[in-house]
Amino acid sequence: MAYVISGACISCGSCAGECPVGAIAEGDGKYEINADACIDCGSCAGSCPVGAISQG
């Protein structure tokens, strides 16, 4: 199951740099994870300073 980014995202971009497959991009008001590209590794969740990323 892919990870998801909640509305608590502060658009800092730290998660995008941690994703080994480039599945995270800046969206409308927050970053978004492409569920089809996500490999469910959790690297992004560990890098989020506000805890806005969780398993979807």
N, C-alpha and C positions, 0 to 999 in steps of 0.2 A: 504494500500500500504506500502510495507516495506521501511525502510530507506536504504540509500546507502552511501558508503564512497568514496569520490572523490580522485583523484590523489594528492591532496594537503595534504593528510595524512602524518604525520611525524613519524608514527609507535611508538607512545609513549605508547599505550596500555590503556590509561585512559578510553576509551569507553568500552573495554571488561569487565572491573571490574564493570561498571555501569549496564550492561545488565542483567535484572532479569531472563532471560531464557537461557543465555549462547549462544546467536546466533552470537556472534562476535569472530572471530579467526584471528590469524596472517596469512596473505596470502603472496603472492610473491611481496615484496616491500611495502606493506601497509596492513592494517587490512581490513577484509571483513565481510560483514553481510550475514548470511544465510537467504535468503528471505522467505524460507519455515518455519523457526523457529521464525522469527521476529514477535512480537505482536504489532508493531506500537505504542509503548509507548513514544518514543522520549527521554528516559533517556540518551541514548548515545550522542545525538546531543547536549544536554546541557553540557556535560562533555568535549567536544572536544575543546582544546585550540586554534585550528586554523580554526574552523568552517568548517571542511571537511565533515561533515555529514548532509545530508538533506533527505527529503522525496523523494522517488524514484517514 
